[in-house]
Amino acid sequence: MSDAAVMESEIRIVKDATCTFCGCVCDDMELTVEGKTITKAKNACVLGKAWFLNHHIEEHAVATIEGKPATLEEGVERAAQILANARYPIVYGLSDTTCEAQRVAVSIADWIGACVDTTTSVCHGPSGMAFQGVGEVTCTLGEVKNRADLVIFWGGNPAESHPRHWTRYSLMPKGQFVPEGRKGRTAVLVDVRKSKSAAAADIFWQIKPRKDFEVLWALRALVKGVDIDPAIEQETGISLAQMQDLVQRMKSCKFGIIFFGMGLSMTRGKHMNVEAALSLARDLNDYTRFYAKPVRGHGNVTGADNVVSWQTGYPFGVSLGRGYPRFNPGEFTTSDTLARGEADAAMIIASDPAGNFSQPAREHLKRIPYIALDPHESETTRGATVHFCTATYGINVPGTVYRMDDVPIPLRPAFDSPFPSDETVLRAIEKRVREVLRERQTN
Amino acid sequence: MDDIFILIPGRTSRQGTALNEGKLKADFIEETQTLFICPDDMARRGFVDGERIRIRSEFGQVELTCKGAKAGDLPPGLLFLPYGDPSSRLMGGETHCTGMPDSKGMDVQLEKLL
């Protein structure tokens, strides 16, 4: 048997591997690896198991140009020409790749004067605007685990979207100052529907759709001792007595937190809804320790916020077209630059705007040349002028990701991929873009 | 056809696990094309589980399979659709200076496919 065949057949255990499916970024995985397949993912949740066990090295050319197989070098050349010749290019995605790759993507955007934007803009982008508006009283999930005795989930369904959030960080674990674990915490869920998360909550509020702001603002008023008309129940679905009870619990807890989901940031009102939640948490610090944190989705979307922030000063929706960064959600965010038909070229990293953007944005994306980097086939890769099939971060590629509470976590890959990493492809594109720009200057 | 419903797209376990198998695979497509409706609304509109219906917003329309939600999960007038290509096709391009189109709480109408 050859050395390669022995390697293929041997069983290895990878300890403390990191799952990058969701923003929990659980780094206590124990993976059983047989050749190029992960056969067990101990400690993983249902989503994590699907992430690891469905990972296969697909038969695919490393690059395709207009759907035809090409070499990496040919793909890089075409990509560099598209980007260097564009007048209003955009760089988008970035939440499912390493910080090291994100950094190179921002650098390319800087060289070509692009708008750089991440999937944050269609996720918790409005929350990012709210942080700038009213500030964020923040903490780590470790502090929640060790201290929180009142945990409120608002506009989210963690049982299905972030299954280990409860068991690892926020509800179940025994903490230093919460020695009883779940029994020592009160869990509240606020949502417009009775999701699977409701069964785990001590208190469940089913509020009327689009009334989050009103309920949050009423709670703020009650915290400050302002009288509220009992008719608020007809408006919001929540009675004054229920609100008074929760306010009492919030004021008297030792450490409270509101984890808010996209039920706030994606519903009409968006950043104003989030500002209301953040303001409520801030107000409660007159009485106790209280925090508010977004529950983030993609594995490294928080890393994207951090990397774009430390490179440009802003977290998303940044234009580098004038040679210096300008931040303006609604103007430089990708949904807008596509839907308004402004962008004339795009580079999309680890994202699928052709499958999840609005119809006008999708239609414009079809009209312009664009480059897609993604390990898997999607509507976006199918329509790309140049598609690079890349290795999967966390499973094949090492690097750094940020957990949803802004804690950086290292990746411990399970096995190598025949495909290059996003970072490798992006570095090659950056090098060639700089050469093309330099040649243009000298001519 | 005249009723205005409020649509909430969101994540489900199956949507998440099927996503890992591939967005172009049957499981993901089936999950993201299943619209959950309050049982009272199902009865009132004469819909039965598995029936194909058309859902229309101000910005787009898609055809979906309808399914009665578990009693008490959805109040009358509220619909739930797992995130995916169909839910996104109902969004408009306007982001109200946030970068984010209205993606939850969309006004929609339902129509039985003949």
Interface residues (C-beta under 8 A of the other chain):
Chain A: F21 C22 V46 L47 K49 A50 W51 N54 H55 D117 S121 V122 C123 G125 P126 M129 N157 E160 S161 P163 V192 R193 K194 S195 K196 Q206 P209 R210 M262 G263 S265 M266 T267 R268 K270 H271 F316 G317 P329 G330 E331 T333 T334 S335 D336 A339 R340 D352 G355 N356 F357 S358 Q359 P360 A361 H376 E377 S378 E379
Chain B: I6 I8 G10 R11 T12 S13 G16 T17 A18 L19 N20 E21 G22 K23 L24 F59 G60 G72 D73 L74 P75 L78 F80 Y83 G84 D85 S88 R89 M91 G92 G93 E94 T95 H96 C97 T98 G99 M100 P101 D102 S103 K104 G105
